[in-house]
Every structure is written in structure tokens, then in C-alpha cells.
Amino acid sequence: MQPRPPDVSIVIPCRNHAAEVAHCLQSLHVQEFDGAVEIIVVDAGRDDAVLAAAGPYPSVRVVRSGTPL
């Protein structure tokens, strides 16, 4: 059985701002929504702190971009 496709996709573009990303993810985590949600962080920086900020949220996908946003 394939996983259910998301009802909502949230894309968070960033460049190194791990503290802001962590705050954003925390805010999204406490929202109440009955549908399937997909959260993608697109990081155009080189700071691994963004990966650490997403760490507590295993459903969040982090995509590293080689070019500035």
C-alpha cells in the first residue's frame, strides 16, 4: 500500500537561519489539521544547524540546494 499523498505541502526556503527554521517547525508542529501534511525545508546555506533544527521532526524533509535562493 502506498502512503497517502499530502493534502497540504509546506515549503520553507532558508539560508542558514536555523533558529528561525526551528521556531517555524515548532509552530507548524502544534497546529491542528486533519489532513496529511508534507513539510519540506529547502536550505541554500552550508550551516548544518538547519539539519539539527529539523532533527526533532522526523517527518520533515530537508533538501540541500547548491545555489542561493
N, CA, C and O of each residue as an XYZ file, in Angstrom:
276
protein
N       0.831     -1.170      0.000
C       0.000      0.000      0.000
C       0.887      1.248      0.000
O       1.830      1.340      0.785
N       0.592      2.184     -0.857
C       1.365      3.411     -0.942
C       0.868      4.411      0.096
O      -0.312      4.420      0.445
N       1.781      5.257      0.589
C       1.357      6.265      1.558
C       0.402      7.266      0.933
O       0.440      7.524     -0.270
N      -0.440      7.813      1.761
C      -1.422      8.794      1.303
C      -0.703     10.057      0.827
O       0.198     10.540      1.512
N      -1.080     10.597     -0.323
C      -0.451     11.847     -0.775
C      -0.864     12.989      0.153
O      -1.956     12.961      0.721
N      -0.002     13.991      0.308
C      -0.334     15.083      1.227
C      -1.496     15.927      0.720
O      -1.666     16.131     -0.482
N      -2.287     16.410      1.670
C      -3.337     17.378      1.354
C      -2.744     18.780      1.245
O      -3.234     19.626      0.496
N      -1.681     19.003      2.008
C      -1.019     20.306      2.045
C       0.489     20.082      2.033
O       1.001     19.236      2.764
N       1.200     20.846      1.197
C       2.659     20.841      1.195
C       3.134     22.220      1.638
O       2.699     23.241      1.107
N       4.029     22.234      2.613
C       4.593     23.483      3.118
C       6.077     23.470      2.790
O       6.800     22.562      3.201
N       6.530     24.471      2.052
C       7.931     24.573      1.666
C       8.520     25.787      2.382
O       8.012     26.902      2.269
N       9.603     25.543      3.119
C      10.256     26.604      3.882
C      11.637     26.840      3.280
O      12.560     26.067      3.535
N      11.790     27.901      2.482
C      13.118     28.206      1.947
C      13.939     28.938      2.997
O      13.413     29.787      3.716
N      15.227     28.614      3.092
C      16.077     29.301      4.065
C      17.523     29.272      3.596
O      17.906     28.536      2.687
N      18.289     30.098      4.253
C      19.734     30.095      4.036
C      20.398     30.284      5.395
O      20.674     31.405      5.822
N      20.643     29.180      6.050
C      21.345     29.099      7.322
C      20.538     29.464      8.566
O      20.964     29.062      9.649
N      19.474     30.150      8.525
C      18.774     30.669      9.703
C      18.115     29.553     10.511
O      16.892     29.408     10.501
N      18.920     28.781     11.198
C      18.435     27.609     11.929
C      17.460     27.977     13.041
O      16.478     27.266     13.253
N      17.707     29.060     13.746
C      16.817     29.441     14.847
C      15.412     29.757     14.330
O      14.418     29.371     14.945
N      15.336     30.452     13.213
C      14.038     30.783     12.635
C      13.346     29.531     12.097
O      12.130     29.384     12.224
N      14.122     28.636     11.497
C      13.564     27.383     10.995
C      13.018     26.552     12.160
O      11.930     25.985     12.062
N      13.762     26.481     13.243
C      13.307     25.727     14.417
C      12.007     26.297     14.957
O      11.092     25.548     15.298
N      11.922     27.622     15.035
C      10.694     28.268     15.519
C       9.517     27.980     14.580
O       8.409     27.687     15.031
N       9.766     28.066     13.299
C       8.735     27.791     12.302
C       8.239     26.354     12.413
O       7.031     26.114     12.407
N       9.157     25.398     12.514
C       8.777     23.986     12.611
C       8.020     23.703     13.897
O       7.072     22.919     13.909
N       8.439     24.344     14.977
C       7.729     24.177     16.248
C       6.299     24.703     16.116
O       5.358     24.062     16.584
N       6.135     25.851     15.489
C       4.799     26.424     15.294
C       3.925     25.528     14.424
O       2.742     25.343     14.707
N       4.508     24.976     13.370
C       3.750     24.086     12.499
C       3.363     22.796     13.217
O       2.282     22.251     12.992
N       4.246     22.317     14.075
C       4.014     21.047     14.771
C       2.792     21.106     15.691
O       2.116     20.095     15.876
N       2.504     22.254     16.259
C       1.377     22.355     17.193
C       0.053     22.704     16.513
O      -0.984     22.765     17.174
N       0.081     22.929     15.217
C      -1.155     23.238     14.505
C      -2.049     22.003     14.420
O      -1.561     20.875     14.349
N      -3.342     22.228     14.427
C      -4.298     21.136     14.299
C      -4.860     21.135     12.880
O      -5.467     22.106     12.426
N      -4.641     20.030     12.206
C      -5.120     19.862     10.828
C      -5.398     18.391     10.624
O      -4.553     17.550     10.931
N      -6.569     18.070     10.113
C      -6.962     16.672      9.965
C      -6.357     15.981      8.753
O      -6.360     14.752      8.684
N      -5.840     16.738      7.800
C      -5.297     16.142      6.585
C      -3.827     15.783      6.726
O      -3.189     16.039      7.747
N      -3.319     15.182      5.665
C      -1.900     14.814      5.607
C      -1.085     16.047      5.201
O      -1.411     16.727      4.229
N      -0.022     16.321      5.963
C       0.810     17.493      5.725
C       2.234     17.049      5.384
O       2.791     16.156      6.022
N       2.799     17.683      4.382
C       4.189     17.451      3.982
C       4.944     18.750      4.243
O       4.519     19.815      3.795
N       6.070     18.667      4.972
C       6.881     19.851      5.249
C       8.271     19.615      4.671
O       8.935     18.624      4.973
N       8.688     20.560      3.831
C       9.990     20.479      3.176
C      10.758     21.758      3.486
O      10.265     22.859      3.243
N      11.968     21.609      4.024
C      12.856     22.744      4.248
C      13.908     22.715      3.146
O      14.632     21.731      2.989
N      13.985     23.809      2.381
C      14.993     23.921      1.326
C      16.079     24.844      1.849
O      15.862     26.045      2.007
N      17.250     24.278      2.116
C      18.358     25.010      2.714
C      19.396     25.323      1.651
O      19.995     24.419      1.069
N      19.608     26.616      1.399
C      20.597     27.037      0.403
C      21.915     27.414      1.046
O      22.809     27.928      0.374
N      22.045     27.165      2.335
C      23.273     27.522      3.037
C      24.153     26.323      3.277
O      23.897     25.231      2.771
N      25.168     26.533      4.036
C      26.134     25.475      4.342
C      26.151     25.149      5.834
O      27.029     24.428      6.306
N      25.192     25.675      6.563
C      25.158     25.508      8.012
C      24.386     24.243      8.382
O      23.195     24.128      8.093
N      25.067     23.301      9.018
C      24.403     22.060      9.413
C      23.421     22.260     10.550
O      22.698     21.328     10.900
N      23.373     23.438     11.133
C      22.428     23.708     12.211
C      20.987     23.610     11.720
O      20.092     23.303     12.506
N      20.750     23.864     10.438
C      19.395     23.712      9.889
C      18.983     22.245      9.942
O      17.838     21.933     10.269
N      19.902     21.351      9.624
C      19.606     19.917      9.743
C      19.283     19.554     11.189
O      18.363     18.778     11.448
N      20.034     20.109     12.121
C      19.794     19.846     13.537
C      18.441     20.401     13.968
O      17.755     19.783     14.783
N      18.047     21.556     13.435
C      16.758     22.157     13.784
C      15.602     21.278     13.333
O      14.559     21.238     13.986
N      15.780     20.578     12.227
C      14.731     19.688     11.713
C      14.772     18.315     12.378
O      13.829     17.534     12.249
N      15.848     18.020     13.080
C      16.044     16.708     13.696
C      14.897     16.204     14.561
O      14.542     15.029     14.459
N      14.298     17.047     15.417
C      13.209     16.564     16.271
C      11.920     16.226     15.508
O      10.978     15.690     16.094
N      11.876     16.530     14.234
C      10.674     16.310     13.430
C      11.001     15.346     12.289
O      11.333     15.790     11.190
N      10.915     14.042     12.529
C      11.336     13.062     11.526
C      10.537     13.114     10.224
O      11.004     12.631      9.192
N       9.342     13.692     10.265
C       8.548     13.759      9.036
C       8.966     14.914      8.132
O       8.526     14.987      6.984
N       9.810     15.817      8.633
C      10.268     16.965      7.847
C      11.408     16.526      6.945
O      12.357     15.877      7.385
N      11.295     16.889      5.685
C      12.351     16.564      4.722
C      13.199     17.811      4.484
O      12.665     18.888      4.221
N      14.501     17.666      4.576
C      15.416     18.770      4.314
C      16.113     18.515      2.986
O      16.715     17.462      2.776
N      16.021     19.491      2.098
C      16.665     19.411      0.790
C      17.764     20.461      0.770
O      17.510     21.642      1.009
N      18.986     20.027      0.484
C      20.112     20.961      0.398
C      20.231     21.443     -1.044
O      20.351     20.637     -1.967
N      20.197     22.750     -1.230
C      20.305     23.353     -2.547
C      21.719     23.873     -2.746
O      22.299     24.480     -1.846
N      22.263     23.635     -3.915
C      23.625     24.083     -4.196
C      23.709     25.536     -4.622
O      24.804     26.086     -4.747
N      22.565     26.162     -4.845
C      22.561     27.546     -5.294
C      21.770     28.406     -4.315
O      20.805     27.933     -3.715
N      22.173     29.675     -4.149
C      21.423     30.564     -3.270
C      19.993     30.755     -3.753
O      19.716     30.764     -4.952
N      19.113     30.906     -2.809
C      17.699     31.140     -3.154
C      17.449     32.608     -3.380
O      16.323     33.003     -3.679
